[in-house]
Amino acid sequence: MTNGIESYTLSEMKQRIEEVINQNTGPIEGLNVIYQFNITGDEEASFQLKVEGGQAKISEATEGANCTLILSLANFKNFLIGKLSGTAAFMTGKLKMKGDIGKAIKLEGLLREYNLKEHL
């Protein structure tokens, strides 16, 4: 049993997300997308989740992303585990988005399928 997402560093979360997705590649099969996350606030960071060929890889932001999500670390954690809806976050200014909104909606669906709350 984990202590919950609050105890994870951003680096640990990125590693765990990649592990969880690659343990069950069914939901990402056929998907070819680069999501960029720009974390704001005290722990600023920028990284990408690249999904291609049935594999997920998290790395530093180096390529053009299809969809960029800009949010605080606290909101990022809540978004990952389903406590913060992407639509609600966007409408209340907790999340800014650039790029393909369809890909952003797809990401939220993927997060639900992977049920990261159970893994973080």
N, C-alpha and C positions, 0 to 999 in steps of 0.2 A: 504494500500500500504506500502510495506517495504522500508527501506532505502537502501536495496541492501545487498548482501552478505558481502561486505567490513565491514559493521557495526557489524557483528556477531562475537562473541567470538567462539573459537573452541567448548567449552562446549555447547553453544547455538545451533551451527550447528549440533552437534551430536544428541541433543534432537530433533531438528526439522526434521532431516533426518528420525529418527525412527518413529516419528509421521506421516510424510507424507507417508512412505511406509506402515505402519500399517493401514492407512485409506483406502487403496486400495491394497489388498493383491493379486489381480488377477495375476499380472506379476511375483510374487514370488512363486505362487502355485507350489508345487512339487519340489521346489529348496531346496537343502540341502548343504550349503556352509558356510565357515567362511572366510571372507576377513579381513586381518589385514592392518591397515594403520600406517606407521611409518612416522610421521611428523618431518622434519628436520629444522634446522635453529634456530632462536631466540625463537620460541615457540615449542620446541620439545615435542612430545607426541607419545604415542603408544596406539591404541585401536582397537577393532574388531567389525565388523558387522557380526553377526551370523544370518543366514536365515535358518529357520527350521520349519517344520510343518505349513507353511503359515504365519509365524510371523517373524519380524525382531527385533533384540535386539542389541543395542550398549553397549559394556562394555569394561573394561580394558582388555588388551591382556593377556589371561591366558591359552588358549588352542592352540594346533597346528592349524595353518591356512592353508587352501587350496591354498591361494594366498595372497602374501604380496606385498603391493605397498608402495614405499618409495619416498616421494616427500616433497617439502617445503609447508608451509601453504598457501602461495599465489597460488602455482600451484594446490594444493588440492582444493581450492575454485574455481579456473577456471575450473578444471576437473569436479567438481560437477555440475556446471551450463552449461557445454558444450562449454565453450570458449576455452578449451584446449583438443585436441584429445589425447586419450591414446597412439595411434600409433605415432603421431608426438612428443609427450612428451618423449616417450621411445627412439625414434630415435635421439632426440636432447639432451638426457641425463637429461631432467627435471624430468623423472620418471624412477625409477629402480623397477624391479619386480622380485620376487622369487616365485616359485611354478607353478601352473597350468595356462598357458597362455590362455587357453580356458575359464577359469573362469574369467580372467581379461577382455577378450573381452565381455563376458556375462554381466559383471558389467557395462561396458560402454553402452551397449544396455539397461540395466535396468534404468540407469540414464536418458537416453533419454526418455524412457517411462514415468518416473515419472516427467519429466520436472521440475527439482528442481529449475530452474531459476525463475519459477513462484511462488515458495513457500519460497524462501530464500530472 
